[in-house]
Amino acid sequence: MNQLNNCLRLFIGCLLFLTHSITYGEASLTAEKVLQTIDDIRAPSDNFSFNLKVNQGTGEDGREYSFSVKVKDNEKSLVTYTAPATSKGRKILMVAENLWVYVPNTRMPIRISAQQKVSSGVSNADVARVIYNLDYSADDLKVESMDGQEVYHLFLTAKTKAAAYQRIEIWAAFDDQRPLKAKFYTSTEKQLKTIFYKNYQSILDKNRPMLLEVVDHLDGDKKILMQYSGMKLEQTPDIHFQKSYLARMK
């Protein structure tokens, strides 16, 4: 009986390992390793900054927002609106899973959620955070064919209720695990949007997507462009990430 139990435990252990890792040649990749590679591509360091422009639609109905974003220790982000003029100076502070917005000429920052939208199809979390492993766990990894090529299909699940999405699916290139496409879902399994990672450029010794094309499935598949620029390593003072300092910041 003990021998049978040992065999069952070994069999279950093998199944769990195969669920979370894929072996190709002599290299073994786990879901966690692929997620880490994706995050390393999106974020050049724990401390960096970048500019972001969000274009929503075209013509008279089109809107454009510009932001300056500073990241510290991965989990802290300070987002400053630089355009349009009606929003200039507004700030979003994200510390771990907590977010606040500060509007110029008001007294106190207001608590907000990661799910709230900056623009159609683009949430506060989409602007303030470029990595996934702080808010999501990598649960499964598969190899599939997409557009005639082998790709990794990664499944992420929210770690807390504060996360912007309940789960995310990411398709990544087989050779270097660069993200190609992602789908974002609510807790009721409703697909909110699809993001395509484009315009890869060599930035800080790694090819990184400098354009994200967002397809908002809640708004007639409207396309929104998120254009990144000016990415650089930067140490921002700790005081900038204290909500009590937002009103005093120039």
ABEGO torsion letter per residue (X at the ends): XAAAAAAAAAAAAAAAAAAABBBBEABBBBAAAAAAAAAAAABABABBBBBBBBBBEBEAABBBBBBBBBBBGGABBBBBBAOBAAABGBBBBBBEABBBBBBBGBABBBBBBAABBABBGBBAAAAABABAAAABBBABBBBBBBGGBBBBBBBBBBABAABABABBBBBBBAAAGBBABBBBBBAAGBBABBBBBBGBBBBGGBBBBABBBBBBAABGGBBBBBBBBGBBBBBBBAAAABAAAAAABX
